[in-house]
Amino acid sequence: MAGILHDVVDDTSESLKSIEEQFGDDVASLVSGVSKLSYINQVTSMLVKCVIEHRNNTLLRACLGPWYAEAGCK
């Protein structure tokens, strides 16, 4: 249920509050978690693609921005 409803929140004008009102706190909490995991997955995929495509440190630094420095990359 949460896997389907997270798409509703992400792809429509429905809010997490609306999901909570219609399905309860537990389902809304699961929907929120699935949405966060989905977002993290998308960002990770973009970063991996960037690293693979831009092995040059200058381009890598530009692509990763602040995460590059936090990771200790030079």
Backbone as XML, in Angstrom:
<?xml version="1.0"?>
<chain id="A" units="angstrom">
  <residue number="1" name="MET">
    <atom name="N" x="0.834" y="-1.191" z="0.000"/>
    <atom name="CA" x="0.000" y="0.000" z="0.000"/>
    <atom name="C" x="0.879" y="1.254" z="0.000"/>
  </residue>
  <residue number="2" name="ALA">
    <atom name="N" x="1.881" y="1.300" z="0.878"/>
    <atom name="CA" x="2.737" y="2.486" z="0.980"/>
    <atom name="C" x="3.508" y="2.728" z="-0.307"/>
  </residue>
  <residue number="3" name="GLY">
    <atom name="N" x="3.926" y="1.639" z="-0.967"/>
    <atom name="CA" x="4.652" y="1.777" z="-2.228"/>
    <atom name="C" x="3.815" y="2.442" z="-3.309"/>
  </residue>
  <residue number="4" name="ILE">
    <atom name="N" x="2.553" y="2.125" z="-3.337"/>
    <atom name="CA" x="1.650" y="2.736" z="-4.314"/>
    <atom name="C" x="1.331" y="4.172" z="-3.914"/>
  </residue>
  <residue number="5" name="LEU">
    <atom name="N" x="1.039" y="4.370" z="-2.641"/>
    <atom name="CA" x="0.647" y="5.706" z="-2.188"/>
    <atom name="C" x="1.789" y="6.716" z="-2.258"/>
  </residue>
  <residue number="6" name="HIS">
    <atom name="N" x="3.019" y="6.270" z="-2.145"/>
    <atom name="CA" x="4.123" y="7.233" z="-2.245"/>
    <atom name="C" x="4.158" y="7.852" z="-3.633"/>
  </residue>
  <residue number="7" name="ASP">
    <atom name="N" x="3.782" y="7.092" z="-4.667"/>
    <atom name="CA" x="3.693" y="7.653" z="-6.014"/>
    <atom name="C" x="2.575" y="8.693" z="-6.097"/>
  </residue>
  <residue number="8" name="VAL">
    <atom name="N" x="1.512" y="8.473" z="-5.373"/>
    <atom name="CA" x="0.409" y="9.441" z="-5.348"/>
    <atom name="C" x="0.906" y="10.768" z="-4.776"/>
  </residue>
  <residue number="9" name="VAL">
    <atom name="N" x="1.660" y="10.701" z="-3.687"/>
    <atom name="CA" x="2.189" y="11.929" z="-3.070"/>
    <atom name="C" x="3.228" y="12.578" z="-3.975"/>
  </residue>
  <residue number="10" name="ASP">
    <atom name="N" x="4.099" y="11.774" z="-4.567"/>
    <atom name="CA" x="5.182" y="12.308" z="-5.401"/>
    <atom name="C" x="4.699" y="12.845" z="-6.745"/>
  </residue>
  <residue number="11" name="ASP">
    <atom name="N" x="3.658" y="12.239" z="-7.304"/>
    <atom name="CA" x="3.275" y="12.547" z="-8.681"/>
    <atom name="C" x="1.957" y="13.297" z="-8.836"/>
  </residue>
  <residue number="12" name="THR">
    <atom name="N" x="1.276" y="13.593" z="-7.731"/>
    <atom name="CA" x="0.009" y="14.319" z="-7.815"/>
    <atom name="C" x="0.012" y="15.460" z="-6.804"/>
  </residue>
  <residue number="13" name="SER">
    <atom name="N" x="-1.095" y="16.142" z="-6.715"/>
    <atom name="CA" x="-1.192" y="17.256" z="-5.766"/>
    <atom name="C" x="-1.611" y="16.797" z="-4.368"/>
  </residue>
  <residue number="14" name="GLU">
    <atom name="N" x="-1.800" y="15.489" z="-4.184"/>
    <atom name="CA" x="-2.156" y="14.965" z="-2.852"/>
    <atom name="C" x="-0.992" y="15.155" z="-1.892"/>
  </residue>
  <residue number="15" name="SER">
    <atom name="N" x="-1.319" y="15.478" z="-0.659"/>
    <atom name="CA" x="-0.281" y="15.701" z="0.348"/>
    <atom name="C" x="-0.176" y="14.499" z="1.279"/>
  </residue>
  <residue number="16" name="LEU">
    <atom name="N" x="0.923" y="14.454" z="2.007"/>
    <atom name="CA" x="1.105" y="13.420" z="3.011"/>
    <atom name="C" x="0.033" y="13.540" z="4.091"/>
  </residue>
  <residue number="17" name="LYS">
    <atom name="N" x="-0.360" y="14.765" z="4.389"/>
    <atom name="CA" x="-1.426" y="15.007" z="5.375"/>
    <atom name="C" x="-2.729" y="14.358" z="4.909"/>
  </residue>
  <residue number="18" name="SER">
    <atom name="N" x="-3.018" y="14.461" z="3.628"/>
    <atom name="CA" x="-4.214" y="13.847" z="3.066"/>
    <atom name="C" x="-4.158" y="12.330" z="3.203"/>
  </residue>
  <residue number="19" name="ILE">
    <atom name="N" x="-2.996" y="11.747" z="2.943"/>
    <atom name="CA" x="-2.824" y="10.303" z="3.101"/>
    <atom name="C" x="-3.045" y="9.919" z="4.562"/>
  </residue>
  <residue number="20" name="GLU">
    <atom name="N" x="-2.504" y="10.725" z="5.458"/>
    <atom name="CA" x="-2.661" y="10.459" z="6.890"/>
    <atom name="C" x="-4.139" y="10.495" z="7.302"/>
  </residue>
  <residue number="21" name="GLU">
    <atom name="N" x="-4.857" y="11.483" z="6.801"/>
    <atom name="CA" x="-6.282" y="11.612" z="7.139"/>
    <atom name="C" x="-7.100" y="10.435" z="6.604"/>
  </residue>
  <residue number="22" name="GLN">
    <atom name="N" x="-6.748" y="9.954" z="5.417"/>
    <atom name="CA" x="-7.530" y="8.895" z="4.790"/>
    <atom name="C" x="-7.122" y="7.482" z="5.226"/>
  </residue>
  <residue number="23" name="PHE">
    <atom name="N" x="-5.820" y="7.294" z="5.548"/>
    <atom name="CA" x="-5.330" y="5.948" z="5.814"/>
    <atom name="C" x="-4.711" y="5.767" z="7.196"/>
  </residue>
  <residue number="24" name="GLY">
    <atom name="N" x="-4.526" y="6.861" z="7.936"/>
    <atom name="CA" x="-3.978" y="6.758" z="9.281"/>
    <atom name="C" x="-2.494" y="7.068" z="9.369"/>
  </residue>
  <residue number="25" name="ASP">
    <atom name="N" x="-2.036" y="7.223" z="10.621"/>
    <atom name="CA" x="-0.646" y="7.605" z="10.904"/>
    <atom name="C" x="0.375" y="6.572" z="10.418"/>
  </residue>
  <residue number="26" name="ASP">
    <atom name="N" x="0.081" y="5.302" z="10.653"/>
    <atom name="CA" x="1.048" y="4.262" z="10.293"/>
    <atom name="C" x="1.315" y="4.225" z="8.788"/>
  </residue>
  <residue number="27" name="VAL">
    <atom name="N" x="0.268" y="4.281" z="8.000"/>
    <atom name="CA" x="0.430" y="4.251" z="6.539"/>
    <atom name="C" x="1.141" y="5.522" z="6.071"/>
  </residue>
  <residue number="28" name="ALA">
    <atom name="N" x="0.773" y="6.665" z="6.636"/>
    <atom name="CA" x="1.422" y="7.925" z="6.255"/>
    <atom name="C" x="2.914" y="7.891" z="6.579"/>
  </residue>
  <residue number="29" name="SER">
    <atom name="N" x="3.262" y="7.307" z="7.709"/>
    <atom name="CA" x="4.668" y="7.185" z="8.084"/>
    <atom name="C" x="5.426" y="6.296" z="7.100"/>
  </residue>
  <residue number="30" name="LEU">
    <atom name="N" x="4.818" y="5.196" z="6.712"/>
    <atom name="CA" x="5.434" y="4.308" z="5.717"/>
    <atom name="C" x="5.572" y="4.997" z="4.365"/>
  </residue>
  <residue number="31" name="VAL">
    <atom name="N" x="4.550" y="5.731" z="3.968"/>
    <atom name="CA" x="4.588" y="6.467" z="2.692"/>
    <atom name="C" x="5.738" y="7.474" z="2.719"/>
  </residue>
  <residue number="32" name="SER">
    <atom name="N" x="5.881" y="8.178" z="3.815"/>
    <atom name="CA" x="6.964" y="9.158" z="3.956"/>
    <atom name="C" x="8.324" y="8.475" z="3.833"/>
  </residue>
  <residue number="33" name="GLY">
    <atom name="N" x="8.474" y="7.332" z="4.489"/>
    <atom name="CA" x="9.737" y="6.595" z="4.418"/>
    <atom name="C" x="10.047" y="6.104" z="3.022"/>
  </residue>
  <residue number="34" name="VAL">
    <atom name="N" x="9.049" y="5.576" z="2.330"/>
    <atom name="CA" x="9.251" y="5.087" z="0.964"/>
    <atom name="C" x="9.610" y="6.254" z="0.040"/>
  </residue>
  <residue number="35" name="SER">
    <atom name="N" x="8.967" y="7.406" z="0.233"/>
    <atom name="CA" x="9.277" y="8.579" z="-0.588"/>
    <atom name="C" x="10.713" y="9.031" z="-0.373"/>
  </residue>
  <residue number="36" name="LYS">
    <atom name="N" x="11.169" y="9.022" z="0.877"/>
    <atom name="CA" x="12.554" y="9.416" z="1.173"/>
    <atom name="C" x="13.532" y="8.435" z="0.548"/>
  </residue>
  <residue number="37" name="LEU">
    <atom name="N" x="13.251" y="7.142" z="0.656"/>
    <atom name="CA" x="14.128" y="6.145" z="0.049"/>
    <atom name="C" x="14.172" y="6.298" z="-1.463"/>
  </residue>
  <residue number="38" name="SER">
    <atom name="N" x="13.041" y="6.583" z="-2.061"/>
    <atom name="CA" x="12.974" y="6.786" z="-3.497"/>
    <atom name="C" x="13.842" y="7.975" z="-3.913"/>
  </residue>
  <residue number="39" name="TYR">
    <atom name="N" x="13.748" y="9.060" z="-3.148"/>
    <atom name="CA" x="14.545" y="10.254" z="-3.438"/>
    <atom name="C" x="16.036" y="9.942" z="-3.297"/>
  </residue>
  <residue number="40" name="ILE">
    <atom name="N" x="16.414" y="9.272" z="-2.219"/>
    <atom name="CA" x="17.819" y="8.923" z="-1.998"/>
    <atom name="C" x="18.322" y="8.049" z="-3.139"/>
  </residue>
  <residue number="41" name="ASN">
    <atom name="N" x="17.505" y="7.115" z="-3.580"/>
    <atom name="CA" x="17.866" y="6.245" z="-4.691"/>
    <atom name="C" x="18.108" y="7.038" z="-5.967"/>
  </residue>
  <residue number="42" name="GLN">
    <atom name="N" x="17.247" y="8.009" z="-6.252"/>
    <atom name="CA" x="17.395" y="8.836" z="-7.447"/>
    <atom name="C" x="18.675" y="9.666" z="-7.389"/>
  </residue>
  <residue number="43" name="VAL">
    <atom name="N" x="18.943" y="10.276" z="-6.246"/>
    <atom name="CA" x="20.151" y="11.101" z="-6.096"/>
    <atom name="C" x="21.399" y="10.237" z="-6.217"/>
  </residue>
  <residue number="44" name="THR">
    <atom name="N" x="21.387" y="9.079" z="-5.587"/>
    <atom name="CA" x="22.532" y="8.176" z="-5.664"/>
    <atom name="C" x="22.794" y="7.763" z="-7.102"/>
  </residue>
  <residue number="45" name="SER">
    <atom name="N" x="21.754" y="7.441" z="-7.826"/>
    <atom name="CA" x="21.914" y="7.058" z="-9.236"/>
    <atom name="C" x="22.527" y="8.186" z="-10.048"/>
  </residue>
  <residue number="46" name="MET">
    <atom name="N" x="22.085" y="9.409" z="-9.803"/>
    <atom name="CA" x="22.648" y="10.557" z="-10.530"/>
    <atom name="C" x="24.121" y="10.740" z="-10.184"/>
  </residue>
  <residue number="47" name="LEU">
    <atom name="N" x="24.472" y="10.597" z="-8.909"/>
    <atom name="CA" x="25.868" y="10.770" z="-8.499"/>
    <atom name="C" x="26.760" y="9.685" z="-9.104"/>
  </residue>
  <residue number="48" name="VAL">
    <atom name="N" x="26.298" y="8.451" z="-9.095"/>
    <atom name="CA" x="27.079" y="7.359" z="-9.684"/>
    <atom name="C" x="27.272" y="7.599" z="-11.168"/>
  </residue>
  <residue number="49" name="LYS">
    <atom name="N" x="26.233" y="8.015" z="-11.856"/>
    <atom name="CA" x="26.338" y="8.306" z="-13.291"/>
    <atom name="C" x="27.366" y="9.416" z="-13.522"/>
  </residue>
  <residue number="50" name="CYS">
    <atom name="N" x="27.321" y="10.419" z="-12.683"/>
    <atom name="CA" x="28.250" y="11.530" z="-12.803"/>
    <atom name="C" x="29.689" y="11.065" z="-12.615"/>
  </residue>
  <residue number="51" name="VAL">
    <atom name="N" x="29.918" y="10.246" z="-11.614"/>
    <atom name="CA" x="31.271" y="9.751" z="-11.338"/>
    <atom name="C" x="31.775" y="8.928" z="-12.510"/>
  </residue>
  <residue number="52" name="ILE">
    <atom name="N" x="30.923" y="8.088" z="-13.058"/>
    <atom name="CA" x="31.333" y="7.235" z="-14.179"/>
    <atom name="C" x="31.628" y="8.077" z="-15.419"/>
  </residue>
  <residue number="53" name="GLU">
    <atom name="N" x="30.801" y="9.069" z="-15.688"/>
    <atom name="CA" x="30.959" y="9.864" z="-16.904"/>
    <atom name="C" x="32.078" y="10.901" z="-16.800"/>
  </residue>
  <residue number="54" name="HIS">
    <atom name="N" x="32.378" y="11.353" z="-15.598"/>
    <atom name="CA" x="33.333" y="12.455" z="-15.440"/>
    <atom name="C" x="34.446" y="12.065" z="-14.477"/>
  </residue>
  <residue number="55" name="ARG">
    <atom name="N" x="35.361" y="11.286" z="-14.959"/>
    <atom name="CA" x="36.447" y="10.837" z="-14.096"/>
    <atom name="C" x="37.465" y="11.943" z="-13.837"/>
  </residue>
  <residue number="56" name="ASN">
    <atom name="N" x="37.481" y="12.970" z="-14.645"/>
    <atom name="CA" x="38.368" y="14.108" z="-14.436"/>
    <atom name="C" x="37.958" y="14.815" z="-13.144"/>
  </residue>
  <residue number="57" name="ASN">
    <atom name="N" x="38.910" y="15.053" z="-12.238"/>
    <atom name="CA" x="38.592" y="15.638" z="-10.930"/>
    <atom name="C" x="37.880" y="16.972" z="-11.022"/>
  </residue>
  <residue number="58" name="THR">
    <atom name="N" x="38.228" y="17.808" z="-11.973"/>
    <atom name="CA" x="37.582" y="19.119" z="-12.088"/>
    <atom name="C" x="36.106" y="18.962" z="-12.399"/>
  </residue>
  <residue number="59" name="LEU">
    <atom name="N" x="35.788" y="18.102" z="-13.350"/>
    <atom name="CA" x="34.394" y="17.861" z="-13.684"/>
    <atom name="C" x="33.668" y="17.156" z="-12.541"/>
  </residue>
  <residue number="60" name="LEU">
    <atom name="N" x="34.354" y="16.231" z="-11.906"/>
    <atom name="CA" x="33.759" y="15.508" z="-10.784"/>
    <atom name="C" x="33.422" y="16.470" z="-9.654"/>
  </residue>
  <residue number="61" name="ARG">
    <atom name="N" x="34.359" y="17.352" z="-9.349"/>
    <atom name="CA" x="34.139" y="18.357" z="-8.303"/>
    <atom name="C" x="32.942" y="19.242" z="-8.644"/>
  </residue>
  <residue number="62" name="ALA">
    <atom name="N" x="32.851" y="19.660" z="-9.893"/>
    <atom name="CA" x="31.738" y="20.510" z="-10.319"/>
    <atom name="C" x="30.411" y="19.758" z="-10.240"/>
  </residue>
  <residue number="63" name="CYS">
    <atom name="N" x="30.445" y="18.495" z="-10.564"/>
    <atom name="CA" x="29.230" y="17.703" z="-10.575"/>
    <atom name="C" x="28.734" y="17.378" z="-9.170"/>
  </residue>
  <residue number="64" name="LEU">
    <atom name="N" x="29.646" y="17.027" z="-8.279"/>
    <atom name="CA" x="29.266" y="16.608" z="-6.936"/>
    <atom name="C" x="29.143" y="17.763" z="-5.948"/>
  </residue>
  <residue number="65" name="GLY">
    <atom name="N" x="29.758" y="18.886" z="-6.255"/>
    <atom name="CA" x="29.651" y="20.052" z="-5.390"/>
    <atom name="C" x="30.102" y="19.771" z="-3.969"/>
  </residue>
  <residue number="66" name="PRO">
    <atom name="N" x="29.295" y="20.140" z="-2.985"/>
    <atom name="CA" x="29.706" y="20.027" z="-1.581"/>
    <atom name="C" x="29.958" y="18.585" z="-1.130"/>
  </residue>
  <residue number="67" name="TRP">
    <atom name="N" x="29.299" y="17.607" z="-1.763"/>
    <atom name="CA" x="29.516" y="16.221" z="-1.358"/>
    <atom name="C" x="30.935" y="15.772" z="-1.672"/>
  </residue>
  <residue number="68" name="TYR">
    <atom name="N" x="31.528" y="16.363" z="-2.695"/>
    <atom name="CA" x="32.882" y="16.005" z="-3.093"/>
    <atom name="C" x="33.854" y="16.280" z="-1.963"/>
  </residue>
  <residue number="69" name="ALA">
    <atom name="N" x="33.771" y="17.477" z="-1.393"/>
    <atom name="CA" x="34.658" y="17.867" z="-0.298"/>
    <atom name="C" x="34.367" y="17.053" z="0.966"/>
  </residue>
  <residue number="70" name="GLU">
    <atom name="N" x="33.110" y="16.846" z="1.258"/>
    <atom name="CA" x="32.731" y="16.085" z="2.462"/>
    <atom name="C" x="33.251" y="14.661" z="2.399"/>
  </residue>
  <residue number="71" name="ALA">
    <atom name="N" x="33.339" y="14.106" z="1.219"/>
    <atom name="CA" x="33.825" y="12.744" z="1.059"/>
    <atom name="C" x="35.344" y="12.665" z="1.160"/>
  </residue>
  <residue number="72" name="GLY">
    <atom name="N" x="35.992" y="13.826" z="1.247"/>
    <atom name="CA" x="37.439" y="13.868" z="1.356"/>
    <atom name="C" x="38.145" y="13.689" z="0.039"/>
  </residue>
  <residue number="73" name="CYS">
    <atom name="N" x="37.452" y="13.880" z="-1.067"/>
    <atom name="CA" x="38.058" y="13.740" z="-2.391"/>
    <atom name="C" x="38.945" y="14.946" z="-2.681"/>
  </residue>
  <residue number="74" name="LYS">
    <atom name="N" x="40.049" y="14.684" z="-3.358"/>
    <atom name="CA" x="40.974" y="15.770" z="-3.712"/>
    <atom name="C" x="41.239" y="15.782" z="-5.191"/>
  </residue>
</chain>
